[in-house]
Amino acid sequence: MKIAMIGTGYVGLVSGVCFSDFGHDVICVDKDPAKIEMLEAGKVPIYEPGLDALMAKNVAAGRLSFSGDLAAAVDGADAVFIAVGTPTRRGDGHADLTYVMAAAEEIAHALTGYAVIVTKSTVPLGTNRQVKHTVSKANPKAEFDVASNPEFLREGAAIDDFMHPDRVVVGVQNDRAAEVMTDVYRPLYLRDFPIMTTDLESAEMIKYAANAFLATKITFINEIAALCERTGADVKMVSKGMGLDGRIGNKFLHAGPGYGGSCFPKDTQALARIGQDHSMPMQITEAVIKVNEEMKRRMIDKIIDLCGGSVNGKIIAMLGVTFKPNTDDMRDAPALTIVPALVGGGAKVRVVDPQGQREGEELLPGVNWMDDAYKAVQNADAVVILTEWNEFRALNLKRVANRMATPVMADLRNIYTQKDAKRAGFVAYTSIGREDYGIKR
């Protein structure tokens, strides 16, 4: 099949590369000439493990190309995917559909035959019907159908998620569109991965409901962790005991500094607004948003307490600032709340992150970027583990403690234990949902 992928952001690029690996002919389109130039040179503008090699393989095979010419890409395409950004609209929390509708109108003028226009971007309920109206209005003679095909890719594991999905959701209005989408995903059909065909609105809702539920699990265990600290319970044992219940499951029950990234913050806000617009408030989702922000601020208090009540003049080594490991994504990362507060409090913050500097330099002014954890902790007054990159999971803690002016640690991902820290020579240690030691409040 011939596929046009409009947008080469995270979702568009990963999806386009993976579709080409299915054997389809894929043209990825973007309006940014610099990005197209980079892609044509074989460089990937985002960090996603394995993406560069898979992209190179399919470019070499002649199945994958990049272009700034949307009309040429859409000409003769069987399916045209819209994978542009839907950022939170300033002021009201709605998803901004400006880019989606602009793409739909441009696609309308470029259509030369029947095609299915597929919305891959995360969009509010009713958007696909709006896309259909926009295309019909821009080109009344266009022959097309619309489909909703939300993505469920985890950053850092996106290729495996695309190739081995828990499910593929396709919302359509008729059998003709369903048949095209079946052909698009035929390699997954043949391997018996679940392909769920629904109406348009159900497909749109599944994406929001799934992300809001996962965000709720994260926020719930973080709130339980806060209670564990007051009662003497250990949240790691609590989450394990909960997760062994098959009705609950163990995923997304790891206590930490709060969720971030490109999906959960944006999608929970959008779902809350959708509920308000339909006079059906999403009270649980609204509470999740509120508690998650409180959790991020709670981490600031933990670090200040660890430093004796003030960070003014203190050197703090911050290990990890991306919202999760194996990505360079800084969107709504807890670091964007925590680090500026420390800098504002007079701390001298040194940051180490394997992939975060490219985005982080602009987002985190006033910090000193370093490339080695052991250098960052030299003469430091505190070390904070904020993102659980593998290289921070196996630190020589004794070496870390010996290099520090004051060996104290805030382990905000529960990578280590109180016993590990004591044995290494740390005089104070705090984590999430477990007992601290050496901290005066």
Backbone hydrogen bonds in HBPLUS format (Angstrom, degrees):
<---DONOR---> <-ACCEPTOR-->    atom                        ^
c    i                          cat <-CA-CA->   ^        H-A-AA   ^      H-
h    n   atom  resd res      DA  || num        DHA   H-A  angle D-A-AA Bond
n    s   type  num  typ     dist DA aas  dist angle  dist       angle   num
A0025-ASP N   A0001-MET O   2.86 MM  24  6.10 166.8  1.88 174.0 176.3     1
A0078-ASP N   A0002-LYS O   2.85 MM  76  5.48 153.3  1.93 141.4 148.6     2
A0003-ILE N   A0025-ASP O   2.80 MM  22  6.09 167.6  1.82 165.8 167.7     3
A0027-ILE N   A0003-ILE O   2.99 MM  24  6.47 156.5  2.05 159.9 167.2     4
A0004-ALA N   A0079-ALA O   3.06 MM  75  6.53 161.2  2.10 155.7 161.7     5
A0081-PHE N   A0004-ALA O   2.78 MM  77  6.13 161.4  1.81 172.8 172.6     6
A0005-MET N   A0027-ILE O   2.89 MM  22  6.14 169.5  1.91 154.3 156.4     7
A0029-VAL N   A0005-MET O   2.79 MM  24  6.00 170.4  1.79 164.3 164.5     8
A0006-ILE N   A0081-PHE O   2.82 MM  75  5.91 172.0  1.82 162.1 163.8     9
A0083-ALA N   A0006-ILE O   2.83 MM  77  5.62 158.0  1.87 155.5 159.1    10
A0007-GLY N   A0029-VAL O   2.75 MM  22  5.63 158.2  1.80 151.9 158.9    11
A0013-LEU N   A0009-GLY O   2.92 MM   4  5.74 167.0  1.94 151.8 156.1    12
A0014-VAL N   A0010-TYR O   3.18 MM   4  6.15 166.5  2.20 146.9 150.9    13
A0015-SER N   A0011-VAL O   2.94 MM   4  5.90 163.1  1.97 148.5 154.1    14
A0016-GLY N   A0012-GLY O   2.85 MM   4  5.86 162.1  1.88 145.2 151.1    15
A0017-VAL N   A0013-LEU O   2.96 MM   4  6.05 167.4  1.98 151.9 155.4    16
A0018-CYS N   A0014-VAL O   3.00 MM   4  6.13 162.4  2.03 148.7 154.0    17
A0019-PHE N   A0015-SER O   2.82 MM   4  6.00 159.2  1.87 154.4 160.2    18
A0020-SER N   A0016-GLY O   3.05 MM   4  6.24 154.3  2.12 144.7 151.4    19
A0021-ASP N   A0017-VAL O   3.07 MM   4  6.39 139.9  2.24 138.4 149.6    20
A0021-ASP N   A0018-CYS O   3.05 MM   3  4.92 120.7  2.41  90.7 106.2    21
A0022-PHE N   A0018-CYS O   3.07 MM   4  6.45 124.1  2.39 137.0 151.7    22
A0022-PHE N   A0019-PHE O   3.00 MM   3  4.98 137.5  2.18  95.0 107.6    23
A0024-HIS N   A0019-PHE O   3.39 MM   5  5.99 156.7  2.45 151.8 145.2    24
A0023-GLY N   A0020-SER O   3.01 MM   3  5.20 152.7  2.08 102.3 111.1    25
A0026-VAL N   A0063-ARG O   2.76 MM  37  6.06 170.3  1.77 170.0 167.3    26
A0065-SER N   A0026-VAL O   3.03 MM  39  6.50 149.1  2.13 155.8 165.0    27
A0028-CYS N   A0065-SER O   2.93 MM  37  6.32 167.9  1.94 154.7 154.0    28
A0067-SER N   A0028-CYS O   2.93 MM  39  6.27 154.2  2.00 160.4 162.3    29
A0030-ASP N   A0067-SER O   3.14 MM  37  6.64 147.5  2.25 149.9 159.5    30
A0035-LYS N   A0032-ASP O   3.08 MM   3  5.38 123.6  2.41 104.8 118.3    31
A0036-ILE N   A0032-ASP O   3.13 MM   4  6.49 160.4  2.16 156.1 161.7    32
A0037-GLU N   A0033-PRO O   2.90 MM   4  6.05 159.3  1.94 148.1 154.2    33
A0038-MET N   A0034-ALA O   2.99 MM   4  6.15 151.3  2.08 139.2 146.9    34
A0039-LEU N   A0035-LYS O   2.91 MM   4  6.18 160.6  1.94 151.1 155.8    35
A0040-GLU N   A0036-ILE O   2.86 MM   4  6.05 161.4  1.90 152.8 157.9    36
A0041-ALA N   A0037-GLU O   3.09 MM   4  6.23 131.4  2.33 134.5 146.6    37
A0041-ALA N   A0038-MET O   3.12 MM   3  5.11 131.2  2.37  92.8 106.3    38
A0043-LYS N   A0038-MET O   2.93 MM   5  5.32 158.1  1.98 155.0 148.4    39
A0042-GLY N   A0039-LEU O   2.89 MM   3  5.03 156.8  1.94 106.8 112.7    40
A0051-LEU N   A0048-GLU O   3.05 MM   3  5.66 166.9  2.07 143.0 145.6    41
A0054-LEU N   A0050-GLY O   3.19 MM   4  6.35 164.1  2.21 150.3 154.9    42
A0055-MET N   A0051-LEU O   2.90 MM   4  5.96 155.5  1.96 150.0 156.9    43
A0056-ALA N   A0052-ASP O   3.02 MM   4  6.16 163.2  2.05 145.2 149.7    44
A0057-LYS N   A0053-ALA O   3.01 MM   4  6.18 156.4  2.07 146.1 152.5    45
A0058-ASN N   A0054-LEU O   3.24 MM   4  6.43 159.1  2.28 145.0 148.7    46
A0059-VAL N   A0055-MET O   2.95 MM   4  6.13 152.3  2.03 154.2 162.4    47
A0060-ALA N   A0056-ALA O   3.00 MM   4  6.07 162.6  2.03 146.7 151.6    48
A0061-ALA N   A0057-LYS O   3.10 MM   4  6.32 136.6  2.30 132.4 144.2    49
A0063-ARG N   A0058-ASN O   3.05 MM   5  5.53 145.4  2.17 167.3 167.0    50
A0062-GLY N   A0059-VAL O   3.02 MM   3  5.16 154.1  2.09 103.6 111.9    51
A0073-ALA N   A0069-ASP O   3.25 MM   4  6.48 154.3  2.32 146.1 153.4    52
A0074-VAL N   A0070-LEU O   2.91 MM   4  6.10 154.5  1.98 156.6 163.1    53
A0075-ASP N   A0071-ALA O   3.03 MM   4  6.08 144.7  2.15 144.9 153.8    54
A0077-ALA N   A0074-VAL O   2.95 MM   3  5.22 171.9  1.96 131.0 130.8    55
A0116-VAL N   A0078-ASP O   3.10 MM  38  6.47 160.9  2.14 140.9 143.9    56
A0080-VAL N   A0116-VAL O   2.88 MM  36  6.23 163.2  1.91 154.8 158.6    57
A0118-VAL N   A0080-VAL O   2.75 MM  38  5.91 158.5  1.79 145.6 153.2    58
A0082-ILE N   A0118-VAL O   2.71 MM  36  6.06 161.8  1.74 164.9 167.3    59
A0120-LYS N   A0082-ILE O   2.83 MM  38  5.58 157.1  1.88 145.1 152.4    60
A0121-SER N   A0082-ILE O   3.14 MM  39  6.44 140.1  2.31 154.5 153.0    61
A0096-ASP N   A0087-PRO O   2.76 MM   9  5.49 165.8  1.78 162.7 167.5    62
A0089-ARG N   A0094-HIS O   2.56 MM   5  5.26 174.0  1.56 174.3 175.7    63
A0093-GLY N   A0089-ARG O   3.33 MM   4  5.53 148.0  2.44 167.1 158.6    64
A0101-MET N   A0097-LEU O   2.99 MM   4  6.18 171.8  2.00 164.4 164.6    65
A0102-ALA N   A0098-THR O   3.03 MM   4  6.15 151.8  2.11 144.5 153.0    66
A0103-ALA N   A0099-TYR O   2.99 MM   4  6.07 154.7  2.06 140.2 146.8    67
A0104-ALA N   A0100-VAL O   2.95 MM   4  6.22 155.8  2.01 146.6 153.7    68
A0105-GLU N   A0101-MET O   3.01 MM   4  6.19 158.7  2.05 145.3 149.9    69
A0106-GLU N   A0102-ALA O   3.10 MM   4  6.29 157.2  2.15 144.1 150.3    70
A0107-ILE N   A0103-ALA O   2.84 MM   4  6.04 155.8  1.90 152.2 159.3    71
A0108-ALA N   A0104-ALA O   2.97 MM   4  6.15 153.3  2.04 144.0 151.2    72
A0109-HIS N   A0105-GLU O   3.38 MM   4  6.72 153.4  2.46 144.7 148.8    73
A0110-ALA N   A0107-ILE O   2.91 MM   3  5.02 134.9  2.12 100.2 114.1    74
A0111-LEU N   A0107-ILE O   3.04 MM   4  6.20 127.0  2.33 155.5 168.1    75
A0145-ASP N   A0115-ALA O   3.21 MM  30  6.70 145.9  2.33 143.9 150.8    76
A0117-ILE N   A0145-ASP O   2.79 MM  28  6.19 165.0  1.81 164.5 162.2    77
A0147-ALA N   A0117-ILE O   2.94 MM  30  6.19 144.3  2.07 148.1 145.9    78
A0119-THR N   A0147-ALA O   2.86 MM  28  6.30 162.3  1.89 164.6 163.5    79
A0149-ASN N   A0119-THR O   3.05 MM  30  5.94 174.1  2.06 150.2 150.2    80
A0127-THR N   A0124-PRO O   3.14 MM   3  5.83 155.1  2.21 142.0 142.7    81
A0130-GLN N   A0126-GLY O   3.10 MM   4  6.42 145.8  2.22 142.4 152.4    82
A0130-GLN N   A0127-THR O   2.94 MM   3  4.87 116.1  2.36  93.0 109.8    83
A0131-VAL N   A0127-THR O   2.78 MM   4  6.15 150.3  1.87 151.8 161.0    84
A0132-LYS N   A0128-ASN O   2.99 MM   4  6.25 156.3  2.05 141.6 147.3    85
A0133-HIS N   A0129-ARG O   2.99 MM   4  6.25 156.8  2.04 143.9 149.9    86
A0134-THR N   A0130-GLN O   2.82 MM   4  6.03 161.3  1.85 152.8 158.1    87
A0135-VAL N   A0131-VAL O   2.94 MM   4  6.15 163.3  1.97 155.3 158.8    88
A0136-SER N   A0132-LYS O   2.99 MM   4  6.13 166.2  2.01 149.2 153.5    89
A0137-LYS N   A0133-HIS O   2.91 MM   4  6.01 154.9  1.97 148.2 155.2    90
A0138-ALA N   A0134-THR O   2.99 MM   4  6.12 156.4  2.05 144.3 150.6    91
A0139-ASN N   A0135-VAL O   2.86 MM   4  5.97 149.3  1.96 149.7 158.1    92
A0142-ALA N   A0139-ASN O   2.94 MM   3  5.45 167.3  1.95 123.2 127.2    93
A0148-SER N   A0171-GLY O   2.82 MM  23  4.66 156.2  1.87 132.5 140.7    94
A0171-GLY N   A0148-SER O   2.68 MM  23  4.66 167.3  1.70 146.2 150.5    95
A0157-ALA N   A0154-ARG O   2.94 MM   3  5.41 161.3  1.97 134.4 138.2    96
A0161-ASP N   A0157-ALA O   3.03 MM   4  6.22 154.6  2.09 148.7 156.8    97
A0162-PHE N   A0158-ALA O   2.89 MM   4  6.09 149.3  1.98 146.7 154.5    98
A0163-MET N   A0159-ILE O   2.94 MM   4  6.14 162.3  1.97 152.2 156.9    99
A0164-HIS N   A0160-ASP O   2.75 MM   4  5.63 143.4  1.89 145.6 154.7   100
A0168-VAL N   A0194-PRO O   2.85 MM  26  6.31 145.5  1.97 150.8 162.2   101
A0196-MET N   A0168-VAL O   2.72 MM  28  6.00 165.6  1.74 171.7 176.8   102
A0170-VAL N   A0196-MET O   2.84 MM  26  6.11 163.6  1.86 169.1 169.0   103
A0198-THR N   A0170-VAL O   2.81 MM  28  6.11 159.6  1.85 147.2 152.5   104
A0172-VAL N   A0198-THR O   2.97 MM  26  6.41 157.0  2.02 159.5 153.4   105
A0178-ALA N   A0174-ASN O   3.22 MM   4  6.47 156.0  2.29 142.9 150.2   106
A0179-GLU N   A0175-ASP O   2.86 MM   4  6.08 150.9  1.94 151.1 157.3   107
A0180-VAL N   A0176-ARG O   3.22 MM   4  6.57 156.6  2.27 146.6 152.0   108
A0181-MET N   A0177-ALA O   3.03 MM   4  6.31 164.0  2.06 152.8 156.9   109
A0182-THR N   A0178-ALA O   2.86 MM   4  6.07 141.1  2.01 141.2 152.6   110
A0183-ASP N   A0179-GLU O   3.04 MM   4  6.35 152.2  2.12 145.5 151.8   111
A0184-VAL N   A0180-VAL O   2.95 MM   4  6.31 150.4  2.04 146.6 155.6   112
A0185-TYR N   A0181-MET O   3.09 MM   4  6.27 155.9  2.16 143.8 148.6   113
A0186-ARG N   A0183-ASP O   3.32 MM   3  4.87 169.0  2.33  99.3 100.7   114
A0188-LEU N   A0185-TYR O   2.90 MM   3  5.52 135.6  2.10 118.7 130.5   115
A0189-TYR N   A0185-TYR O   3.07 MM   4  6.42 154.4  2.14 149.4 157.3   116
A0190-LEU N   A0186-ARG O   2.89 MM   4  6.09 165.6  1.91 165.4 167.5   117
A0191-ARG N   A0188-LEU O   3.16 MM   3  5.13 136.8  2.36  94.6 106.6   118
A0193-PHE N   A0188-LEU O   3.10 MM   5  5.51 168.3  2.11 156.0 153.3   119
A0192-ASP N   A0189-TYR O   2.95 MM   3  5.07 160.8  1.99 112.1 114.3   120
A0203-ALA N   A0199-ASP O   3.24 MM   4  6.44 160.0  2.29 150.5 155.6   121
A0204-GLU N   A0200-LEU O   3.07 MM   4  6.38 159.0  2.12 151.5 157.4   122
A0205-MET N   A0201-GLU O   2.90 MM   4  6.12 155.1  1.97 147.6 154.7   123
A0206-ILE N   A0202-SER O   2.88 MM   4  6.03 153.2  1.96 149.6 156.3   124
A0209-ALA N   A0205-MET O   2.83 MM   4  5.94 171.4  1.83 165.0 168.0   125
A0210-ALA N   A0206-ILE O   2.91 MM   4  5.91 161.2  1.94 148.9 153.9   126
A0211-ASN N   A0207-LYS O   3.13 MM   4  6.31 169.7  2.14 151.7 154.3   127
A0212-ALA N   A0208-TYR O   2.92 MM   4  6.01 160.4  1.96 150.5 156.6   128
A0213-PHE N   A0209-ALA O   2.99 MM   4  6.07 151.1  2.07 142.4 150.0   129
A0214-LEU N   A0210-ALA O   3.07 MM   4  6.34 159.7  2.11 149.8 154.7   130
A0215-ALA N   A0211-ASN O   2.93 MM   4  6.11 161.0  1.97 148.5 154.2   131
A0216-THR N   A0212-ALA O   2.92 MM   4  6.06 142.1  2.07 137.1 147.7   132
A0217-LYS N   A0213-PHE O   2.98 MM   4  6.36 151.3  2.07 147.6 154.3   133
A0218-ILE N   A0214-LEU O   3.10 MM   4  6.43 163.7  2.13 152.6 155.9   134
A0219-THR N   A0215-ALA O   2.99 MM   4  6.16 164.8  2.02 147.1 151.5   135
A0220-PHE N   A0216-THR O   2.79 MM   4  5.88 154.1  1.86 149.6 157.2   136
A0221-ILE N   A0217-LYS O   3.10 MM   4  6.33 168.4  2.12 152.3 154.0   137
A0222-ASN N   A0218-ILE O   3.07 MM   4  6.28 147.9  2.17 143.5 153.1   138
A0223-GLU N   A0219-THR O   2.96 MM   4  6.18 148.2  2.07 144.9 152.8   139
A0224-ILE N   A0220-PHE O   2.91 MM   4  6.20 157.3  1.96 150.9 157.8   140
A0225-ALA N   A0221-ILE O   2.84 MM   4  5.97 146.9  1.95 137.8 147.1   141
A0226-ALA N   A0222-ASN O   3.14 MM   4  6.43 148.5  2.24 138.4 145.2   142
A0227-LEU N   A0223-GLU O   3.21 MM   4  6.58 150.9  2.30 143.0 150.3   143
A0227-LEU N   A0224-ILE O   3.08 MM   3  5.09 117.0  2.50  94.2 109.5   144
A0228-CYS N   A0224-ILE O   2.81 MM   4  6.14 148.1  1.91 148.4 158.7   145
A0229-GLU N   A0225-ALA O   3.09 MM   4  6.40 149.8  2.18 148.7 154.8   146
A0230-ARG N   A0227-LEU O   3.06 MM   3  5.22 129.7  2.32  99.4 112.6   147
A0231-THR N   A0227-LEU O   3.06 MM   4  6.28 135.8  2.27 145.4 158.1   148
A0231-THR N   A0228-CYS O   3.16 MM   3  5.10 130.4  2.41  94.3 107.6   149
A0232-GLY N   A0228-CYS O   2.88 MM   4  5.67 133.6  2.09 155.2 159.5   150
A0237-MET N   A0234-ASP O   3.04 MM   3  5.51 123.6  2.37 109.7 122.5   151
A0238-VAL N   A0234-ASP O   2.99 MM   4  6.29 158.0  2.04 150.1 157.3   152
A0235-VAL N   A0433-GLY O   2.88 MM 198  4.91 164.3  1.91 140.1 144.5   153
A0239-SER N   A0235-VAL O   2.77 MM   4  5.86 168.4  1.78 150.4 152.8   154
A0240-LYS N   A0236-LYS O   3.07 MM   4  6.12 150.6  2.16 134.7 143.1   155
A0241-GLY N   A0237-MET O   2.90 MM   4  6.08 161.4  1.93 147.8 153.0   156
A0242-MET N   A0238-VAL O   2.89 MM   4  6.15 151.9  1.97 148.4 156.7   157
A0243-GLY N   A0239-SER O   2.81 MM   4  5.87 163.7  1.84 145.7 150.9   158
A0244-LEU N   A0240-LYS O   3.13 MM   4  6.28 135.4  2.34 145.6 154.2   159
A0245-ASP N   A0242-MET O   3.03 MM   3  5.74 161.2  2.07 119.2 125.3   160
A0248-ILE N   A0245-ASP O   2.86 MM   3  5.45 152.7  1.93 119.8 128.1   161
A0249-GLY N   A0245-ASP O   2.90 MM   4  6.02 162.3  1.94 165.7 168.4   162
A0261-GLY N   A0331-ARG O   2.64 MM  70  4.83 136.0  1.83 161.9 165.4   163
A0267-ASP N   A0263-CYS O   2.74 MM   4  5.67 168.3  1.75 171.0 175.3   164
A0268-THR N   A0264-PHE O   2.96 MM   4  5.82 160.7  2.00 148.8 153.1   165
A0269-GLN N   A0265-PRO O   3.25 MM   4  6.30 160.2  2.29 140.5 146.1   166
A0270-ALA N   A0266-LYS O   3.00 MM   4  6.19 155.6  2.06 142.8 150.1   167
A0271-LEU N   A0267-ASP O   2.92 MM   4  6.04 159.5  1.97 144.1 149.4   168
A0272-ALA N   A0268-THR O   2.99 MM   4  6.16 156.7  2.04 145.9 152.2   169
A0273-ARG N   A0269-GLN O   3.03 MM   4  6.33 153.5  2.11 145.7 152.6   170
A0274-ILE N   A0270-ALA O   2.86 MM   4  6.15 154.0  1.93 149.9 157.7   171
A0275-GLY N   A0271-LEU O   2.96 MM   4  6.19 160.5  1.99 150.0 154.5   172
A0276-GLN N   A0272-ALA O   3.06 MM   4  6.34 155.9  2.12 143.9 150.3   173
A0277-ASP N   A0273-ARG O   2.86 MM   4  6.09 157.5  1.91 151.1 157.2   174
A0278-HIS N   A0274-ILE O   3.11 MM   4  6.34 134.9  2.32 141.3 152.5   175
A0278-HIS N   A0275-GLY O   3.19 MM   3  5.22 132.8  2.42  95.1 107.6   176
A0280-MET N   A0275-GLY O   2.75 MM   5  4.75 168.6  1.76 154.9 150.8   177
A0279-SER N   A0276-GLN O   3.12 MM   3  5.00 162.6  2.16 107.7 108.2   178
A0286-GLU N   A0282-MET O   2.88 MM   4  6.11 159.1  1.92 156.7 163.5   179
A0287-ALA N   A0283-GLN O   3.02 MM   4  6.16 151.4  2.10 140.6 147.9   180
A0288-VAL N   A0284-ILE O   2.91 MM   4  6.20 151.6  2.00 148.7 157.0   181
A0289-ILE N   A0285-THR O   3.05 MM   4  6.36 160.0  2.09 153.0 156.6   182
A0290-LYS N   A0286-GLU O   3.19 MM   4  6.43 163.0  2.22 144.6 148.8   183
A0291-VAL N   A0287-ALA O   2.86 MM   4  6.06 171.2  1.87 158.1 160.3   184
A0292-ASN N   A0288-VAL O   2.89 MM   4  5.95 158.1  1.94 150.1 156.4   185
A0293-GLU N   A0289-ILE O   3.25 MM   4  6.48 157.0  2.31 145.9 150.8   186
A0294-GLU N   A0290-LYS O   3.14 MM   4  6.43 153.5  2.21 145.4 153.2   187
A0295-MET N   A0291-VAL O   2.87 MM   4  6.13 147.5  1.97 149.7 158.5   188
A0296-LYS N   A0292-ASN O   3.22 MM   4  6.54 153.0  2.30 145.5 151.1   189
A0297-ARG N   A0293-GLU O   3.25 MM   4  6.57 160.4  2.29 146.6 151.1   190
A0298-ARG N   A0294-GLU O   2.86 MM   4  6.07 140.5  2.02 142.3 154.3   191
A0299-MET N   A0295-MET O   3.21 MM   4  6.52 137.1  2.40 141.8 150.9   192
A0299-MET N   A0296-LYS O   3.17 MM   3  5.37 134.4  2.39  98.4 109.9   193
A0300-ILE N   A0297-ARG O   3.10 MM   3  5.27 129.0  2.37  98.3 111.1   194
A0302-LYS N   A0298-ARG O   3.10 MM   4  6.45 151.5  2.19 144.3 152.3   195
A0303-ILE N   A0299-MET O   3.10 MM   4  6.40 158.8  2.14 149.3 153.2   196
A0304-ILE N   A0300-ILE O   2.98 MM   4  6.25 161.1  2.01 152.6 158.2   197
A0305-ASP N   A0301-ASP O   2.88 MM   4  6.03 163.3  1.90 152.2 156.6   198
A0306-LEU N   A0302-LYS O   2.94 MM   4  6.13 152.6  2.02 143.4 151.6   199
A0307-CYS N   A0303-ILE O   3.05 MM   4  6.31 137.5  2.24 139.4 150.3   200
A0307-CYS N   A0304-ILE O   3.08 MM   3  5.08 126.7  2.37  93.9 107.9   201
A0309-GLY N   A0304-ILE O   2.87 MM   5  5.17 156.3  1.92 147.4 144.3   202
A0308-GLY N   A0305-ASP O   3.05 MM   3  5.17 157.1  2.10 112.4 112.5   203
A0314-LYS N   A0311-VAL O   2.94 MM   3  5.14 164.5  1.96 126.4 129.4   204
A0313-GLY N   A0346-GLY O   2.89 MM  33  5.56 162.6  1.92 119.3 120.9   205
A0348-LYS N   A0314-LYS O   2.78 MM  34  6.02 170.3  1.79 158.2 161.4   206
A0381-ASP N   A0315-ILE O   2.69 MM  66  5.18 153.5  1.76 139.7 149.0   207
A0316-ILE N   A0348-LYS O   2.91 MM  32  6.13 158.9  1.96 143.5 149.8   208
A0350-ARG N   A0316-ILE O   2.86 MM  34  6.14 166.5  1.87 157.4 161.2   209
A0317-ALA N   A0382-ALA O   2.92 MM  65  6.31 166.1  1.94 157.3 157.6   210
A0384-VAL N   A0317-ALA O   2.79 MM  67  6.12 165.2  1.81 169.1 170.2   211
A0318-MET N   A0350-ARG O   2.67 MM  32  5.88 176.1  1.67 177.7 178.9   212
A0352-VAL N   A0318-MET O   2.98 MM  34  6.33 158.1  2.03 166.2 165.7   213
A0319-LEU N   A0384-VAL O   2.75 MM  65  5.98 177.0  1.75 177.8 178.5   214
A0386-LEU N   A0319-LEU O   2.96 MM  67  5.87 159.4  2.00 143.1 149.9   215
A0387-THR N   A0319-LEU O   3.32 MM  68  6.63 160.0  2.36 146.0 143.5   216
A0320-GLY N   A0352-VAL O   2.75 MM  32  5.83 152.5  1.83 159.6 168.0   217
A0323-PHE N   A0329-ASP O   3.22 MM   6  6.51 163.7  2.25 164.7 167.8   218
A0333-ALA N   A0330-MET O   3.15 MM   3  5.30 163.4  2.18 127.7 122.8   219
A0336-LEU N   A0333-ALA O   2.92 MM   3  5.63 151.0  2.01 121.7 128.6   220
A0337-THR N   A0334-PRO O   2.98 MM   3  5.47 153.7  2.05 113.4 121.5   221
A0338-ILE N   A0334-PRO O   2.97 MM   4  6.21 167.9  1.98 156.2 160.1   222
A0339-VAL N   A0335-ALA O   2.91 MM   4  5.39 151.6  1.99 134.1 142.6   223
A0342-LEU N   A0338-ILE O   3.13 MM   4  6.47 149.1  2.23 150.2 159.0   224
A0342-LEU N   A0339-VAL O   3.05 MM   3  5.16 119.8  2.42 100.4 115.2   225
A0343-VAL N   A0339-VAL O   2.93 MM   4  6.23 164.6  1.96 161.0 165.4   226
A0344-GLY N   A0340-PRO O   2.76 MM   4  5.86 157.4  1.81 144.4 151.5   227
A0345-GLY N   A0341-ALA O   2.98 MM   4  6.10 127.3  2.27 130.0 143.2   228
A0345-GLY N   A0342-LEU O   3.07 MM   3  4.93 129.6  2.33  90.3 104.4   229
A0347-ALA N   A0342-LEU O   2.97 MM   5  5.45 159.5  2.01 154.2 148.3   230
A0346-GLY N   A0343-VAL O   3.00 MM   3  5.25 160.0  2.04 110.7 114.2   231
A0368-ASN N   A0349-VAL O   2.90 MM  19  6.26 166.7  1.92 158.8 163.3   232
A0351-VAL N   A0368-ASN O   2.83 MM  17  6.05 157.8  1.88 143.0 149.8   233
A0370-MET N   A0351-VAL O   2.81 MM  19  5.91 162.4  1.84 168.7 164.9   234
A0360-GLY N   A0356-GLY O   2.74 MM   4  5.53 154.0  1.81 156.7 163.6   235
A0361-GLU N   A0357-GLN O   2.95 MM   4  5.52 153.7  2.02 146.8 144.7   236
A0364-LEU N   A0360-GLY O   2.76 MM   4  5.50 147.4  1.86 154.9 157.0   237
A0376-ALA N   A0372-ASP O   3.04 MM   4  6.28 154.1  2.11 148.7 156.7   238
A0377-VAL N   A0373-ALA O   3.11 MM   4  6.36 142.4  2.26 147.1 155.0   239
A0378-GLN N   A0375-LYS O   3.25 MM   3  5.39 157.0  2.31 103.9 110.9   240
A0380-ALA N   A0377-VAL O   2.99 MM   3  4.95 167.5  2.01 124.6 121.5   241
A0379-ASN N   A0403-ARG O   2.75 MM  24  6.00 166.5  1.77 154.5 149.7   242
A0405-ALA N   A0380-ALA O   2.87 MM  25  5.34 135.1  2.07 127.0 140.6   243
A0406-THR N   A0380-ALA O   3.24 MM  26  6.64 164.9  2.26 147.0 146.8   244
A0383-VAL N   A0408-VAL O   3.07 MM  25  6.46 151.0  2.15 149.5 158.3   245
A0410-ALA N   A0383-VAL O   2.89 MM  27  6.32 159.6  1.94 156.6 163.0   246
A0385-ILE N   A0410-ALA O   2.88 MM  25  6.29 161.6  1.92 158.3 163.2   247
A0412-LEU N   A0385-ILE O   3.04 MM  27  5.66 136.9  2.23 142.4 152.9   248
A0389-TRP N   A0387-THR O   2.92 MM   2  5.83 140.0  2.08 100.1  91.5   249
A0392-PHE N   A0389-TRP O   2.88 MM   3  5.49 155.3  1.95 118.1 126.2   250
A0393-ARG N   A0390-ASN O   2.94 MM   3  5.06 149.9  2.04 104.6 114.3   251
A0399-ARG N   A0396-ASN O   3.00 MM   3  5.33 118.8  2.39 104.7 119.4   252
A0400-VAL N   A0396-ASN O   2.99 MM   4  6.34 152.5  2.06 150.1 158.9   253
A0401-ALA N   A0397-LEU O   2.83 MM   4  6.04 170.6  1.84 154.9 156.4   254
A0402-ASN N   A0398-LYS O   2.98 MM   4  6.08 160.7  2.01 146.2 151.5   255
A0403-ARG N   A0400-VAL O   3.18 MM   3  5.42 136.5  2.38 102.3 113.8   256
A0404-MET N   A0401-ALA O   3.21 MM   3  5.38 146.1  2.33 103.1 112.6   257
A0408-VAL N   A0406-THR O   2.88 MM   2  5.95 116.5  2.29 119.2 102.5   258
A0427-VAL N   A0407-PRO O   2.81 MM  20  5.91 146.3  1.93 157.9 168.7   259
A0409-MET N   A0428-ALA O   3.11 MM  19  6.47 154.0  2.18 137.6 144.0   260
A0430-THR N   A0409-MET O   2.96 MM  21  6.40 153.3  2.03 158.2 166.4   261
A0411-ASP N   A0430-THR O   2.76 MM  19  6.10 156.9  1.81 171.4 167.0   262
A0414-ASN N   A0411-ASP O   3.40 MM   3  5.53 171.4  2.41 108.7 110.3   263
A0421-ALA N   A0417-THR O   3.07 MM   4  6.40 163.4  2.09 154.5 157.9   264
A0422-LYS N   A0418-GLN O   2.94 MM   4  6.16 165.2  1.97 154.1 158.0   265
A0423-ARG N   A0419-LYS O   2.99 MM   4  6.06 168.0  2.01 150.4 154.1   266
A0424-ALA N   A0420-ASP O   3.13 MM   4  6.29 143.1  2.27 141.3 150.8   267
A0426-PHE N   A0421-ALA O   3.00 MM   5  5.35 162.0  2.03 155.5 149.8   268
A0425-GLY N   A0422-LYS O   3.04 MM   3  5.24 147.5  2.15 103.7 113.6   269
A0429-TYR N   A0437-TYR O   3.04 MM   8  5.62 156.1  2.10 151.9 155.2   270
A0437-TYR N   A0429-TYR O   3.17 MM   8  5.62 151.9  2.25 151.6 157.3   271
